[in-house]
Amino acid sequence: MAESRARMALQLFEKAFQAQKQGDLELAIKLYKQSIEIHPTAEAYTYLGWTYHFLGKTEEAIAECKNAIAVDPTLGNPYNDIGAYLLELGRHEEAIPWLEKATVSERYESYHFAWFNLARAYQRKEWYAKARSCLEQALEIEPGYRPALDALDRVKRLIQ
């Protein structure tokens, strides 16, 4: 029974993601919520938050990421997303602990994003040596990541 519920939830999650990719954000929200009702996952909450963010509903996006963390604290995406959303809101100091957690999370396919965002937060605080270190870490993980390469060039000029 639980396995079939999880399978149904995954199918709804996949349909929601397709709707999101096609720009039908309202349908995506509806499908993510249905998926969560059947079998809550950190991924579904995180992507629901991402969809809210696309609609400019940043506080709702942050709340859904916190729901994701409550379901599975090992997933790195919601920590990074919260940090990125807080950076967008100009709340750099508040973003730092979330981004630090993303860099050490157990499950995350894109650690370089967390390191890059952490560098952005440090840069806004004018902690350029820390920002440089984070950017170097991001580039160690993903050597061709253009935003990190460009940011590292800027930070190096500020440090000199």
Steps between C-alpha positions, in 0.01 A plus 500: 500500500770750601702410192206566267434836673863596454481398132181707449662799673807468278282496187324818616837658581625422149183647344541809718859542387394473135229762556757722667744462210219588259419813699167384644590595855148484642460143377847416634402630844180296497686182399784549750243544776318183392830313502575627850153401626554143383863461609697805619859525375765763545532524123130577449505770769820649355363513147172642627706773664691556177169542317379753757827686452436523124168666587675753725369337817836485675377460858279208390799351319708521818220338702480205258877453517473485879232232455744312276767513770251370758431199277865431413775712655767325288391661170714803414273671249257663744784644710658655192166624372416669830842665497458615140153639570629687805782647290241625252314662788820673614517292819863394454584433863195275535594312182843390618404219742261349245766503229761356735262211572454443126877466450519214751169328429504127437296508178549768240582472132614862461724595789664764283178706514513509879868600501431770241205639695699493823771700322234752393392541862859545619569745220203713606645503852837603345662181628696459179748234616211275607319573173813409302535172688135410430533583132812285475306216663214546251748487212671192638163326480389652167806648323308657212233675710508842333330705778761377750786567258378856444439558871846368588658748259308785666589385851868465412502860377341616827754315714809638320 
